[in-house]
């Protein structure tokens, strides 16, 4: 049995997730339309993302993995948006935005860590290709600068809640049959 208050909270979170999912689909539509210059193809692919993936079903309740997928999509779009001139991935602004989005993803779910590392490696390689060591430090630093706020917030929370900023909450949870036996 759920109280009316609990039901209202579930409805609110479900609505928020649906709105975020819809905004991600619109972002993908705009990105694909700009990339391929074919709105029909962009519409079909955006609809495929919105309703033919697990994201559609996960939009019914608060789900950090779905939110992380939307944040990674945002980071990808920020770095690869097609332009007539210089590609955005050679400038610091898009890398800082990507770092911010991935930092928020890490704040929500530790499964963002490998993705953040992959994007960070990409920043270093792109920077190196553009301007050697200086470029790698420039773009890598922009990515880190974008992520630093959410990462510090995560570390501060961990410290306040568990006494150490370095260990995830799972370290402090009691062992259960299924978590210790795989």
C-alpha positions as CSV (number, residue, x, y, z in Angstrom):
1,X,0.0,0.0,0.0
2,X,1.2,3.4,-0.9
3,X,0.0,6.6,0.7
4,X,-1.4,9.4,-1.5
5,X,1.8,11.3,-0.9
6,X,4.0,8.4,-2.2
7,X,1.8,8.0,-5.3
8,X,2.1,11.7,-6.0
9,X,5.9,11.5,-5.7
10,X,6.0,8.6,-8.1
11,X,3.8,10.4,-10.6
12,X,6.0,13.5,-10.4
13,X,9.2,11.6,-10.9
14,X,7.6,9.6,-13.8
15,X,6.5,12.8,-15.4
16,X,9.9,14.4,-15.0
17,X,11.6,11.3,-16.5
18,X,9.2,11.4,-19.5
19,X,9.9,15.1,-20.0
20,X,13.7,14.6,-19.9
21,X,13.4,11.6,-22.3
22,X,11.3,13.7,-24.7
23,X,13.8,16.6,-24.6
24,X,16.6,14.1,-25.3
25,X,14.6,12.8,-28.3
26,X,14.1,16.4,-29.6
27,X,17.8,17.1,-29.1
28,X,18.7,13.9,-31.0
29,X,16.2,14.9,-33.8
30,X,17.8,18.3,-34.1
31,X,21.3,16.9,-34.1
32,X,20.6,14.2,-36.7
33,X,18.7,16.8,-38.9
34,X,21.7,19.0,-38.8
35,X,24.1,16.2,-39.4
36,X,22.3,14.4,-42.2
37,X,20.2,17.2,-43.6
38,X,17.3,14.8,-43.8
39,X,14.5,15.5,-41.4
40,X,12.5,12.4,-42.2
41,X,15.5,10.2,-41.3
42,X,16.2,12.3,-38.2
43,X,12.6,11.9,-37.1
44,X,12.6,8.1,-37.5
45,X,15.9,7.7,-35.7
46,X,14.8,10.1,-32.8
47,X,11.6,8.1,-32.5
48,X,13.5,4.9,-32.4
49,X,15.6,6.3,-29.6
50,X,12.5,7.5,-27.7
51,X,10.2,4.5,-28.0
52,X,12.1,1.5,-29.3
53,X,14.8,1.3,-26.6
54,X,14.7,0.6,-22.9
55,X,14.6,4.4,-22.3
56,X,10.9,4.4,-23.1
57,X,10.1,1.8,-20.4
58,X,12.5,3.3,-17.9
59,X,10.8,6.7,-18.2
60,X,8.0,5.4,-16.0
61,X,10.1,5.8,-12.9
62,X,13.2,7.6,-11.6
63,X,16.1,5.8,-13.2
64,X,19.7,7.0,-13.0
65,X,20.8,4.9,-15.9
66,X,18.3,6.5,-18.3
67,X,19.3,10.0,-17.1
68,X,22.9,9.0,-17.6
69,X,22.1,7.9,-21.2
70,X,20.6,11.3,-21.8
71,X,23.6,13.2,-20.3
72,X,26.0,11.2,-22.4
73,X,23.9,12.0,-25.5
74,X,24.2,15.6,-24.6
75,X,28.0,15.4,-24.2
76,X,28.3,13.6,-27.6
77,X,26.1,16.2,-29.3
78,X,28.0,19.1,-27.7
79,X,31.3,17.7,-29.1
80,X,30.1,16.6,-32.5
81,X,27.5,19.1,-33.6
82,X,28.1,19.8,-37.3
83,X,29.1,23.4,-38.2
84,X,30.2,25.1,-41.3
85,X,33.5,26.3,-39.8
86,X,35.7,24.9,-37.1
87,X,34.4,21.7,-35.5
88,X,33.3,22.3,-31.9
89,X,35.6,19.6,-30.5
90,X,38.6,21.8,-31.1
91,X,37.3,24.5,-28.7
92,X,37.2,24.5,-24.9
93,X,33.5,25.4,-24.5
94,X,32.0,22.2,-25.8
95,X,34.6,20.2,-23.8
96,X,33.7,22.0,-20.6
97,X,30.0,21.3,-21.3
98,X,30.7,17.7,-22.0
99,X,32.7,17.5,-18.7
100,X,29.9,19.1,-16.8
101,X,27.3,16.7,-18.2
102,X,29.5,13.7,-17.5
103,X,30.3,15.1,-14.0
104,X,26.5,15.3,-13.3
105,X,26.3,11.7,-14.6
106,X,29.0,10.6,-12.2
107,X,27.2,12.4,-9.3
108,X,24.1,10.4,-10.1
109,X,25.7,7.0,-10.8
110,X,29.2,5.6,-10.7
111,X,28.6,3.8,-14.0
112,X,29.5,7.1,-15.6
113,X,33.2,6.7,-14.6
114,X,34.3,4.7,-17.6
115,X,32.4,7.0,-19.9
116,X,34.0,10.1,-18.3
117,X,37.4,8.5,-18.7
118,X,36.7,7.7,-22.4
119,X,35.6,11.3,-23.1
120,X,38.6,12.6,-21.2
121,X,40.9,10.4,-23.3
122,X,39.2,11.7,-26.4
123,X,39.8,15.3,-25.2
124,X,43.5,14.5,-24.7
125,X,43.8,12.9,-28.2
126,X,41.9,15.7,-29.9
127,X,44.0,18.3,-28.1
128,X,47.2,16.5,-29.0
129,X,46.2,16.3,-32.6
130,X,45.5,20.0,-32.7
131,X,48.3,21.5,-30.8
132,X,50.5,18.8,-29.1
133,X,51.0,18.8,-25.4
134,X,49.5,22.3,-25.0
135,X,46.4,21.3,-26.8
136,X,46.0,18.1,-24.8
137,X,46.3,20.1,-21.6
138,X,43.9,22.8,-22.9
139,X,41.0,20.4,-24.0
140,X,41.6,17.9,-21.2
141,X,41.7,20.8,-18.7
142,X,38.4,22.1,-20.1
143,X,36.8,18.7,-19.7
144,X,38.0,18.4,-16.1
145,X,37.0,22.0,-15.3
146,X,33.4,21.2,-16.4
147,X,33.3,18.1,-14.3
148,X,34.9,19.5,-11.1
149,X,31.8,21.0,-9.6
150,X,29.6,17.9,-9.7
151,X,32.6,15.7,-8.7
152,X,33.3,17.9,-5.6
153,X,29.6,17.8,-4.7
154,X,29.7,14.0,-4.9
155,X,32.9,13.8,-2.7
156,X,31.4,16.3,-0.2
157,X,28.2,14.2,0.1
158,X,30.2,11.0,0.5
159,X,32.3,12.7,3.2
160,X,29.3,14.0,5.1
161,X,27.2,10.9,4.8
162,X,29.8,8.2,5.3
163,X,32.9,9.8,6.8
164,X,35.1,9.4,3.7
165,X,34.9,11.0,0.3
166,X,36.7,8.1,-1.4
167,X,34.4,5.1,-1.0
168,X,31.0,4.6,-2.6
169,X,27.9,4.1,-0.4
170,X,27.9,0.4,-1.3
171,X,31.0,-0.1,0.9
172,X,29.0,0.8,4.0
173,X,26.0,-1.3,3.2
174,X,25.6,-4.6,5.0
175,X,26.3,-7.7,2.9
176,X,23.4,-9.6,1.5
177,X,23.2,-13.0,0.0
178,X,23.0,-11.8,-3.6
179,X,25.6,-9.0,-3.4
180,X,28.4,-11.1,-2.0
181,X,27.8,-14.2,-4.1
182,X,27.3,-12.5,-7.4
